[in-house]
């Protein structure tokens, strides 16, 4: 049986800790240095695909930071940005939740947040937009914005 887990990164030593979703909300400590983990919210180590039905639960009601990529399959810049976005999701697992929304399949959230061009990234914190990044930015530019968020 495969257990559903999420990753929490230790702020002291940087170790990725796998926590069963069934134990979310309990106090957790790092498996390597035994330091308390600062949160137990589920931050996956990969990008989640979100649509109009799951947007509210995955983004607006999520207690921590979320980076949402609005993209389209026909967009060349989006196609170049997707692997970078996935790399950042792995690097920032345990600290930021990464989601991507195909605007062709789910136009509702894009309309709600006035996303007029792709790719556009919105940074959410506690369900509120705190930053907007437009265009196919370089990995270090996106990482800089994430560091200012944390």
C-alpha positions in Angstrom: 0.0 0.0 0.0 1.4 3.4 -1.0 1.1 6.0 1.7 0.3 9.6 0.9 3.1 11.9 2.1 4.3 15.5 2.0 7.7 17.0 2.4 8.8 19.4 5.1 12.2 21.0 4.8 14.1 21.6 8.1 15.0 25.3 8.4 18.1 24.4 10.5 19.9 21.7 8.4 17.9 21.8 5.2 17.0 18.1 5.3 13.8 17.1 3.5 11.5 15.2 5.9 8.8 12.9 4.6 5.6 13.2 6.7 2.5 11.0 6.3 -0.5 13.1 5.4 -2.4 11.2 8.1 -0.1 12.9 10.7 -0.5 16.4 9.4 -1.1 18.9 12.2 1.0 17.0 14.7 4.2 18.4 16.0 7.1 17.1 13.9 10.9 17.2 14.3 13.6 16.8 11.7 14.8 13.2 11.3 18.5 14.4 11.0 19.0 17.2 13.6 15.8 16.7 15.7 14.9 20.4 15.4 11.2 21.2 15.4 9.8 21.6 11.9 8.2 25.1 11.5 5.0 23.9 9.9 3.2 20.7 9.0 1.2 21.9 6.0 1.6 19.7 2.9 4.1 21.2 0.6 4.7 18.7 -2.2 8.1 18.3 -3.8 6.6 18.5 -7.3 4.3 20.8 -9.2 0.6 20.2 -8.8 -1.8 20.6 -11.7 -4.8 22.7 -10.6 -8.1 23.4 -12.3 -11.1 25.5 -11.6 -12.6 22.9 -9.2 -9.5 22.6 -7.1 -8.1 26.1 -7.2 -9.9 27.3 -4.1 -8.8 24.4 -1.9 -5.2 24.2 -3.3 -4.4 27.9 -3.4 -6.9 30.2 -1.6 -7.4 28.1 1.5 -3.8 27.0 1.7 -2.1 28.5 4.7 1.4 29.0 3.3 3.0 30.5 0.2 1.9 29.3 -3.2 3.5 30.1 -6.6 0.8 29.7 -9.3 1.9 29.5 -13.0 -0.8 30.4 -15.5 0.3 28.8 -18.8 -1.0 27.5 -22.2 0.2 24.4 -24.2 0.6 26.5 -27.4 2.9 29.0 -25.7 6.6 28.5 -26.5 7.8 30.6 -23.6 5.6 28.5 -21.3 7.1 25.3 -22.7 10.6 26.6 -21.8 9.5 27.7 -18.4 7.8 24.5 -17.3 11.0 22.5 -16.6 12.5 25.5 -14.7 9.2 25.7 -12.6 9.5 21.9 -11.9 13.1 22.3 -10.7 12.2 25.2 -8.4 9.3 23.1 -7.0 11.8 20.4 -6.0 14.3 22.9 -4.6 11.7 24.8 -2.6 9.8 21.8 -1.4 8.8 22.1 2.2 8.6 25.9 1.9 6.5 26.9 -1.2 3.7 25.1 -2.9 4.0 25.2 -6.8 0.9 24.8 -8.9 0.3 25.2 -12.6 -3.0 26.1 -14.3 -3.7 25.5 -18.0 -5.6 28.6 -19.0 -7.2 26.9 -22.0 -8.8 24.2 -19.7 -9.4 26.5 -16.7 -10.0 30.1 -17.7 -11.9 31.0 -14.5 -9.0 31.7 -12.1 -7.1 33.5 -14.9 -10.1 35.8 -15.4 -10.6 36.3 -11.7 -7.0 37.5 -11.3 -6.9 39.4 -14.6 -4.1 37.3 -16.2 -3.9 38.7 -19.7 -0.8 37.0 -21.0 1.1 33.8 -20.6 3.2 32.8 -18.8 2.2 34.7 -15.7 3.1 33.7 -12.1 1.1 34.9 -9.1 2.5 34.6 -5.6 -0.2 33.9 -3.0 0.3 34.0 0.7 -2.6 33.1 3.0 -5.0 33.2 0.0 -4.0 36.7 -1.1 -1.9 37.7 -4.2 1.3 39.4 -2.9 3.3 39.5 -6.2 2.8 39.1 -10.0 5.6 37.9 -12.3 4.9 38.2 -16.0 6.9 36.5 -18.8 9.4 33.7 -19.0 11.7 34.8 -16.3 15.1 33.2 -15.6 15.3 30.7 -12.8 17.5 33.0 -10.6 14.9 35.9 -11.0 12.1 33.6 -9.8 14.2 32.3 -7.0 15.0 35.8 -5.9 11.3 36.6 -5.7 10.7 33.4 -3.6 13.5 34.3 -1.2 12.0 37.7 -0.6 8.7 35.9 0.1 10.2 33.6 2.7 
